[in-house]
Every structure is written in C-alpha cells, then in structure tokens.
Amino acid sequence: MLQIRQLDHLVLRVVDLQAMMRFYIDVLGCTLEKVQENIGLWQLRAGNALIDLVPVDGPLGKKGGLPAGKQARNLDHFCLQVEPFDGEAIIAHLKQHGCEPGPIESRYGANGQGPSIYVPDPEGNMVELKGPPWPSA
C-alpha cells in the first residue's frame, strides 16, 4: 500500500512566465531552483516542494492544449503552509505587491483547522496560504 508523505511538486501551465515568476518569487518567497529551458520547465522551490512553471507555448506546454482561463482553469486551488503565520502582515504584504487577497478564514487542512488566506496568482490560479492549526480547546 502507498503511504503519501507530502506534496512533491505541482505543475502550472502558464501564459506569462515573467509575471508568474515575479509572483511566486517576489511575493510568495519561492526561489528559482532549476531551469530546463530546452523542454520549457522552470522549477521553483516552495519549502519541501516544487512549483513547476511550464509556458504553454514551450515544448512541454504545447502538449497540454490551450491555456487555462476563467472558464477552464488548471485546478481549483493549491495550498502552501506558511510559518510563522501573521495574517494581517501577510495581507498587507500581498496588497503591497498589487495582489487582492481574501480575508483570513478558518479552514481545515492537512494539520487541522486553522487560519488561511486565498490569493489569486497573475493567471487566476487560486493559492491558499495556510497557517498552523488552532490550539486544541
């Protein structure tokens, strides 16, 4: 039987590579780990996982057909654990970078119920920034 430990990587097909890199690197704090330009793959480190960006007009991206849009998205959302989690500071940081985050809400995740914020990336993929679980009562 398989036992899953954690998310290894997520692949996003993108239209504007530079805007997406600015968001994930400058706003969310990912780092560029590896570039495989010959196949059209930019890999960003996000904690213990990777977020792979694949331009839709590159070798890998062309295999996926048309780019995602408001009527045909890549996914509903994905979640990144954030520690420490200071919701108000995170929202202020996101707004400073021209992002439109949602409110801090309590949502259930892999480690339990806790605070989270949704923010769309430049191409409309929804990113959930999740804090640690609330202390047990």
C-alpha positions as CSV (number, residue, x, y, z in Angstrom):
1,M,0.0,0.0,0.0
2,L,1.2,3.5,-0.8
3,Q,1.8,6.0,2.1
4,I,1.9,9.6,0.9
5,R,4.2,11.9,3.0
6,Q,3.8,15.3,1.4
7,L,3.2,17.1,-1.9
8,D,6.3,16.8,-4.0
9,H,5.6,19.2,-6.8
10,L,2.8,21.0,-8.7
11,V,2.9,21.9,-12.4
12,L,1.2,25.0,-13.6
13,R,0.9,25.7,-17.4
14,V,1.4,29.5,-17.8
15,V,0.9,32.2,-20.4
16,D,3.1,34.9,-18.9
17,L,6.2,33.3,-17.4
18,Q,7.8,36.5,-16.1
19,A,4.6,37.7,-14.3
20,M,4.2,34.3,-12.7
21,M,7.9,34.1,-11.6
22,R,7.6,37.6,-10.1
23,F,4.5,36.5,-8.1
24,Y,5.9,33.2,-6.8
25,I,9.5,34.5,-6.2
26,D,9.0,38.2,-5.2
27,V,5.6,37.9,-3.5
28,L,5.5,34.4,-2.1
29,G,9.2,33.9,-1.5
30,C,9.9,30.9,-3.6
31,T,13.4,30.5,-5.1
32,L,14.4,29.5,-8.6
33,E,15.9,26.1,-8.3
34,K,16.3,24.7,-11.8
35,V,15.7,25.8,-15.4
36,Q,15.3,23.3,-18.2
37,E,14.7,25.8,-21.0
38,N,15.2,23.2,-23.7
39,I,11.9,21.5,-22.6
40,G,10.2,24.6,-21.2
41,L,10.4,24.0,-17.5
42,W,11.1,26.5,-14.6
43,Q,11.2,24.8,-11.2
44,L,10.7,27.0,-8.1
45,R,11.4,25.8,-4.5
46,A,8.5,26.2,-2.2
47,G,9.6,24.8,1.2
48,N,9.9,21.0,0.8
49,A,8.0,21.0,-2.5
50,L,8.4,22.5,-6.0
51,I,6.1,24.6,-8.1
52,D,6.9,24.0,-11.8
53,L,6.0,26.6,-14.3
54,V,5.6,25.4,-17.9
55,P,4.9,28.1,-20.6
56,V,2.0,27.0,-22.8
57,D,4.0,27.9,-25.9
58,G,7.0,25.8,-25.0
59,P,7.8,22.1,-25.8
60,L,6.0,20.7,-22.6
61,G,3.3,23.3,-22.6
62,K,2.1,22.7,-26.2
63,K,1.3,19.1,-25.1
64,G,-1.5,20.4,-22.8
65,G,-3.5,22.2,-25.5
66,L,-5.0,25.7,-24.9
67,P,-4.1,27.7,-21.8
68,A,-6.4,27.7,-18.8
69,G,-8.7,30.7,-18.4
70,K,-11.7,31.7,-16.3
71,Q,-13.9,29.1,-17.9
72,A,-11.3,26.3,-18.0
73,R,-8.9,26.5,-15.0
74,N,-5.9,24.3,-14.3
75,L,-7.2,23.5,-10.8
76,D,-9.4,24.8,-8.0
77,H,-6.6,25.9,-5.7
78,F,-3.5,24.6,-4.0
79,C,-2.3,25.2,-0.5
80,L,1.1,26.3,0.8
81,Q,1.8,26.1,4.6
82,V,3.1,29.3,5.9
83,E,5.1,29.7,9.2
84,P,5.1,31.9,11.0
85,F,1.6,33.0,10.1
86,D,0.7,36.6,10.8
87,G,-2.5,37.1,8.8
88,E,-2.6,40.9,8.9
89,A,1.1,41.2,7.9
90,I,0.6,38.6,5.1
91,I,-2.4,40.6,3.7
92,A,-0.5,43.9,3.9
93,H,2.5,42.3,2.1
94,L,0.2,40.8,-0.7
95,K,-1.6,44.2,-1.2
96,Q,1.8,46.0,-1.4
97,H,2.5,43.8,-4.4
98,G,-0.8,44.6,-6.1
99,C,-2.5,41.3,-5.1
100,E,-6.1,41.0,-4.0
101,P,-6.1,38.6,-1.1
102,G,-9.3,37.3,0.5
103,P,-10.0,37.6,4.3
104,I,-8.4,35.4,6.9
105,E,-10.7,32.5,7.4
106,S,-10.6,29.3,9.4
107,R,-10.2,26.3,7.1
108,Y,-9.4,22.6,7.6
109,G,-6.1,21.4,6.1
110,A,-3.6,18.5,6.5
111,N,-2.7,19.5,10.0
112,G,-6.1,20.5,11.2
113,Q,-8.4,23.6,11.4
114,G,-6.5,26.9,11.2
115,P,-6.2,30.3,9.6
116,S,-5.8,30.7,5.8
117,I,-5.9,33.3,3.1
118,Y,-6.8,32.8,-0.5
119,V,-4.9,34.9,-3.2
120,P,-5.0,34.5,-6.9
121,D,-1.8,34.4,-8.9
122,P,-1.4,36.6,-12.0
123,E,-3.2,34.0,-14.2
124,G,-6.1,33.3,-11.9
125,N,-4.9,30.1,-10.1
126,M,-6.0,30.3,-6.5
127,V,-3.3,29.9,-3.9
128,E,-4.2,29.2,-0.3
129,L,-1.7,30.4,2.3
130,K,-2.3,28.2,5.4
131,G,-1.2,28.8,9.0
132,P,-0.7,26.2,11.7
133,P,-3.7,24.6,13.3
134,W,-5.5,26.4,16.1
135,P,-4.6,25.2,19.6
136,S,-6.9,22.5,20.9
137,A,-9.6,23.6,23.3
